[in-house]
Amino acid sequence: MSSGSRVTAHHPQGPVDVDLNNPNSDTDTAEVDESEENTSDNQEEDDDGADDDEIEDDEGEETDQGLENPSTDIRKDLEDALYLSNDSFPGSYYFKKQYSISEAPNPLLNISVGDLGVIGLPLNVHGAKQIISHSHQAPFGMGERTVVDREVRDTWEMDASVVRFDNPAWSQFIKDVVKQICTALGVDVATSKPRAELYKMLLYETGSHFLPHKDTEKVDGMFATMMIILPSPFTGGSAHLSHAGRATVIDFSGNSLSSTSVMAWYTDVTHEIKPITSGYRLALSYNLVHTTDALRPSLHAADEALARLRHIFLSWKQVSSAPEKILYLLDHKYSKASLRGSAMKGTDAHLASLLDSIARELGFEVGLALVECHVSGVPESDYGRSYRRGYLDDDDEEEDVDDLMMDEVLEQEMSITNLVKLNGQLITASLDADEDGEFIPEELRETVEEGTPDKQDYEGYQGNWGPTLDRWYRRTVLVIWPRGQRGALVYGHGYPQHVLDKLRATNSRTSNKEERKLITYALRHAARKPTAEAEVVRCVCGVACRWGDIALWYRAMDACHGSSSVDKLTSEGIFKAILALGMQIVFPKIHEMMCNDTSNARRLRLIEQMESNAQIRLSADQALGLREAVMKNLRPLAAGEGQLLLDTASKQGGLHLLENTEFARKTSNASSKELLSLIKLLRDKQSDLFANPSDEEVGKRITAKLLSHAIDQANYFEGVKRPATTNTAATRFAPYYRRPAPAPPPVPTPDLALSHIQACFEIGNEHLVQRVTDKLMVAPGASDKVQEGRESVLLAVASHLVKQAEARPVAIPGLDAFCRAVMPSLLGRMHRNTLTEADVSTVLHVAIIGGEAEMLENAILPKFKSLARDTTACRVIIHQLRARENQLSPLAANSSISAIITDLLKSTIQRLSPFKKASALVDMLELCYETGNRPCFVDVLSPLLNNEPLTAELLESFILAFLPAIAKFLSAHQVDPTADPFASFYKQVVTTWTRGVLGSKPAAMSSYMNSIRTIPSHCDLCKSVIRFLTLSTDKSLYLDRIGAPGAKHLEQQLNKSTVHTMATWKTIMSTPRGFHVVKNNTAFVGLLWLARQQQGLRALKSISAGDDSTLAIIFGDGGFGKILQQLDVPSINPPKKGPGVETVHGAGSTQPSASASTSAIPAPQHLTHPQPSTSAGPSPKRMKMAGGEPEVIDLT
């Protein structure tokens, strides 16, 4: 290789040119000797330090000078400075260079195994095959195992022990290349003295590859890998490198036949060797190892970064709220074994060296620690694939788990362990850290978890448990902290408590150096963590009182904001300070508490306690001044403070004090409950609490002002939060965990408005009710949710005010306008399914108070008509109309309330479905009767006969069956059934039914019944058949699974009878046997006629249960006789025998018929019905055998 040639190394800031020297050494292990250059010894001194549980001395540190413009955000400014330092670092994470034949010597590769000897270069096919014949497959690490898997790594390898280089120039070439690599990677060769150690010889053939991986540190001090590719023709095999979000591709295949190629990278760089597509690639793998423990990189040109860091560190010592420590996330990862400054790489080593030098100078320490983030959750659902520990194949395990996404995170944990000094000396095994203010970057956990997991574990479905996915991410941080606070690192979050405990335990009368340092730490801790202020101020002030140190007491009070609240120092601490330091010393701070504390009760009670304590000696003037401070700085009223304020006013000269201060304005912001409690106190307790008569008027004015303020500031439509419920609905992960349902949206409630209205009545300020209602009538917004909430509030308030108006002789101011305003909302919220008497009553009362006839006629009555779709809703509305008839009559300008009710009835009748439910028709008849609307009877009955088309089924199953219900209604109210419209309705129904449905009695019924009597047997099976043949209107009978003997018996018995003229039968060839009987059409029609006859008789008996005279009057003109003839009976009811009783004969009846009237039922339309078929009847019916005697009806 020629002298003076150059190589370009790539890094974030651009190319760096490096001079190359000619090699002339002859060893396989090359150490770089830079004795001619200046060296710096950065070896960290061993620091025994102070005991970990003590505050260490800061001797030798630069004195704090009080910077004019100190840094106020230490973490952010340090982050910016360190990033600036990184940006100026010239190193890269990799190196690449291709050397020509003239630049790189032939190493004269000599292999001792198998008598291979010197291998010729460029490598040919014969030489490659010889090497392969004496090589073995290269393994790789999987967890704690070393395995061979050609799917992951397909490479041949030989150990370094069988390889030597016979060309002496090769060693010098290696040294020169290592120097170039270190320059590119940012490693200070003079300080770290790196060495290249041959590790393996690798041979890649066609198809050989190595999937993405990271190199392990194979020897102590190893920081990088160097690969030298010897001349040989090949294609493919490019190296893909990635680190910290950056990536590059190195491809040397272009000139592989005539060049020697070198590439190197830090050990924690992820890299992949793509498959060789042709030929062979012969490579030498070297470990690059540091041989010293010093920090490697030089400081380079870091003047600007040094100046910024100096300013930040000096500010850190000066600012009391500065963090205890800073944890900076390094670019590279380091194992526990390599956790020391001498093992750091690239930018990490650069920063460590920079920080270590300035930290030593300014009194800070620098160390290293390990960070591990553990994320546990539910993986994405993918039922098309199989998973590890359940169904995942070993070959697919790693790839599939890597591909899984975390669907939901259930648990996250971050731990910081193994804090060491830069020389590797352990400080503490675990380290507590504050995620809010101690991390660089600020979102350190998220940054770590964005990387590739170092370990992961998938657990498949296990019984009722869902799948889980665990991932571990490991990184390294640089830790910086002020010297003297190592105890805080060791004790962690418990150190502040340790310091306070030591201070409390001291019994000295004067402070010593250690105690002063403890106090300084405690006050700084309070500045960093405001939640610790109370405990710190109590402890330090207690020590100050013991020492009689006024300055320290004031220092602690100021540092911990002790005057912001009585509770900070507590009344006990205040009393202790007064007794130890004197009232004149402590009083100014007490006065500040009276101005600053947010609790009225706390301040007033402290004054009372000091007045009642004889040792305190609080003068009257001091007590007066403190109370005045409280009254001038009142806070919103809290629970139970009303009585205290009234007592204070009494002691300070009466209620005039309250009127002349900001009492009303401040307390108006109190909760409604406390405000109303105070108003009640002012109203009820004036005579007991105040002797001055003028106080009574003052109390009334204050009360009215309080309520007025509260009304003005109230938001009556503000949503009230409702508690969330647990969502127990099944999800795909329900067996594993339950998701809480989201909290329901806030909903407005009327409580606040109602409480204000009630207060107006109670304190005699009814005129303020109008202010509430006026405010309620202002629309808060246009969204559906807002309007819905507004309406619910308005309706509740309207209902309440209506009740109040009924109980009060005097009109409530503004209620009429409010009623008119809420009427649309009231009507809009009324629904037929939920309509109640209270709803209708409220609407009518609101209408009465509103006083507008137009509202009743144009809005309310049309709404009532739309709601009255059934008798229930109609009855509710009519009941309320009749109850308020006198009040509503003035509003019904165009019609009477009676006419309105009649109109409402007719509207409801028109909406009724006549054939839906018979009870609804009876209820409507009842409602017509109750309201005196008998002419509406015809409107209820007419639709039954005027339905198009009127089918035989409707006439028989509904209308005829409806007659007994009508008869019951007439009997209950003693209505004459022979009067219209009922007589006309009866006549039309029965006449139409007998003609169109019943028909004439079949002629063959006698012979049919006689044939049944010829069945000789009366066993249970035979009885079932007889019952079917004599009573059932079904066409077929199936007797299932009666067995062969039963079927044979039935067949024998029926064959002996004459039933075959009316029915057929056969044995069903099932297992066990069954039996099937089918009536012929003649028998089926006959039995159907008989059933209808019985139904007709029942209906007629319900009309006239005693005798047939009523029926004769209704049907008249011989019509009743025709009906008896059609039914084939001499009478409906048995004739009564006795004097003066005339037997009614059907056919020859001469009774008068019901006369026609204006309310008669119109004649029904043409009746349609299906004709009985001669070949088919109702669907066959399967029956089980039943016992008992058959009921046989004689039809002759």
PETANOR-V220268 format. One line per field, one symbol per residue. ss: DSSP state (@ for helix, = for strand, . for the rest). phi: phi as a letter, one per 20 degrees, with the letter a starting at -180 (. if undefined). psi: psi as a letter, one per 30 degrees, with the letter a starting at -180 (. if undefined). A space follows every 10 residues. Layout:
ss->???
phi->???
psi->???
This chain:
ss->.....====. .....====. .........= =......... .......... .......... .......... ...@@@@@@@ @@@@@@@... ...======= ........== =.@@@.==.. ..=.@@@@@@ @@@..==..= ==..===... ..==.====@ @@===...@@ @@@@@@@@@@ @@@@@...@@ @@..====== ====....== ===....... .========. .=.===..== ===..===== ..@@@@@@== ======...= ===..====. =========. .......... ..@@@@@@@@ @@@@@@@@.. ....=====. .......... @@@..@@@@@ @@@@@@@@@@ @@.======= =========. .......... ...@@@@@@@ @@@..===== ========== =....===== ........== ...@@@@@@. ....=====. .=..=..=== ========== ==...@@@@@ @@@@@@@@@@ @@@@@..... ..@@@@@@@@ @@@@@@@@.@ @@@@@@@@@@ @@@@@@@..@ @@@@@@@@@. .@@@.@@@@@ @@@@@@@@@@ @.@@@@@@@@ @@@@@@...@ @@@@@@@@@@ @@.......@ @@@@@@@@@@ @@........ @@@@@@@@@@ @....@@@@@ ..@@@@@... .@@@@@@@@@ @@@@.@@@@. ...@@@@@@@ @@@@@@@@@@ @@@.....== .....=.... .........= ......==.. @@@@@@@@@@ @@...@@@@@ @@@@@@.... ...@@@@@@@ @@@@@@@@@@ @@@@@@@... ....@@@@@@ @@@@@@@@.. .@@@..@@@@ @@@@@@@@@@ ..@@@@@@@@ @@@@@@@... @@@@@@@@@@ @@@.@@@@@. ......@@@@ @@@@@@@@@@ @......@@@ @@@@@@@@@@ ...@@@@@@@ @@@@@....= =@@@@@@@@@ @@@@@@@@@@ @@........ .@@@@@@@@@ @@@@@@@@.. ....@@@@@@ @@.......@ @@@@@@@@@@ .....====. ..@@@@@@@@ @@@@@@..@@ @.======.. ...======. @@@@@@@@@@ @@@@@@@@@@ @@@.....@@ @@@@@...@@ @@@@@@@... .......... .......... .......... ......==.. .......... ===....... ......
phi->.ffnfccdde bgeofcecfd dfebdcdfdd deddffefcc edgfffdfme ffecfefdfn ffffdmffcf fdcgffffgf fffffffefe ecebcbaddf ffedffflfc deemlfmfef cgfdffffff fffddcffeb ecmeddcdbf feccbebcff fddbdeefff ffgfffffff ffffenefff eelfcddfdb dccddgnfab fgacfeefcf nfcbddddee gafbcnmfdd dbalndbbcd cdfgdffdbd dcbbbffeef bcdfffeanc cdcdddeecf dceffffffl edfffffffg fffffgfeef efffbcddfe fedcfgfdea ffefclffff fgfffffffg fdncccbcbe dcdddcadfg ebfecdcfmc cffgfdgfff ffffdefbee bcbcccclfc ffenffdbfc cebefepcdc ffefgfffff fefebbbddf fcmeeffccd cddcbccedc bffndfgfff fmfefgffff ffffffcfec edfffffffg ffffffffcg fegfffffff ffffffemef fffffffffd lfefaffgem fffffffffe dofffeggff ffffedgedf fgffffffff feefffmeff ffffffffff ffcfdgfdgm egffffffff feoofgfffe degfffffef fgffffffff fffedffeec efffffffff fffffgffgf ffefdfdffd fdffdfeeff cfdgfeadef ffffffcfce gffffffffg ffemdfffgf fffffffefe rdffffffff ffffffffff ffffffedfd fegmffffff feggffffee cgfdfcgfff ffffffffff mdfffffecf fgffffeeeb fffffgffgf fffdgffegf eefebeffff ffffffffff efefdebfff ffgfffffff emdfgfgfff eggfddfdee effffeedff feggffffff ffdleffeef effffgffff ffffeedfme fffeffffff fffeffecff fffffffffd dfefeccdde lenfffffff ffffffedff fdbcbaeeed cffcbcdcfe ffffffffff ffgfffffff fffbeebeff ffffellmff ffffffemcf aedgfedqfm ddfedffdfd ffefffbfdf fffffgedbf efeedbcgfg cecefcenff eddedf
psi->klkfllkjkk lfgakkkkkk lkkhlglfjk kkjhfflklk jgkkkkjeal kfglkllhkf lkkkfikeil kfieeeeeee eeeeeeffkg llflkkkkkl effklkfikk kfkgheakkk kkkleeeeee eefgllkkll kjbgljlkjf fekikklklf fgklkfjffe eeeeeeeeee eeeefgkjee efilkkkkel kkkkakfklj lklkkljflk fkflkkkjjl kkkllagkkj kkkhflllkk jgfehfeglk kkklllfgkk lkjlkkflak kkkkkkkkkk glglkeklfa igeeeeeeee eeeeeefekf gllelkjkkl elkkleegil efgllbeeee eeeeeeeeee eghllkaklk kkkkkkaklk kjfglkllfd gklefgeeee eefkkjekke kkkkkklhkl lfgfkkekfl kkljfifgkj leieeeeeff akkfklkkja kjbfklllkk kkkklklkkk lkkfgfeeee fbffeeeeee eeeefkglfl kleeeeeeee eeeeeeeejf ffeeeeeeee eeeeeefhje eeeeeeeeeg hfgfkefefl eeeeeeeeee fkeeefeeee eeefeekfke eeeeeeeeee efjffehkle eeeeeeeeee efhklkklkg feeeeeeeee fggafeeeef ageeeefffl leeeeeeeee eeefgefefk fkeffeeeee eeeeeeeeee eefkjfgkkk kkkllkjgkk lfgefelkkk kkkllkkklg eeeeeeeeee eeghhfffee eeeeeffjkf afleeeeeee eeeeeeeeee eeeeeefkfk kkkfeeeeee efeeeeeffk kefgkleeee eeeeeeeeee gjeeeeefee eeeeeffifl eeeeeeeeee eefgeeefef fieflleeee eeeeeeeeef fkjfgekeee eeeeeeeeee ggheffeefe eefefgkklj leeeeefeee ffeeeeeeee eeghkjffll geeeeeeeee eeeeefeeal kkfgeeeeee eeffjekhle eeeeeeeeff ekglelkkjk hfleeeeeee eeeefflgff ffllllkkhl jllakkkkkl eeeeeeeeee eeeeeeeeee efejfeagee eeeeflhfee eeeeeefhlf lekkkkklkg kkkkkdegkg kklklklfgl klkllkkklk kkkfflalkk kkklkkalkk jkkjg.
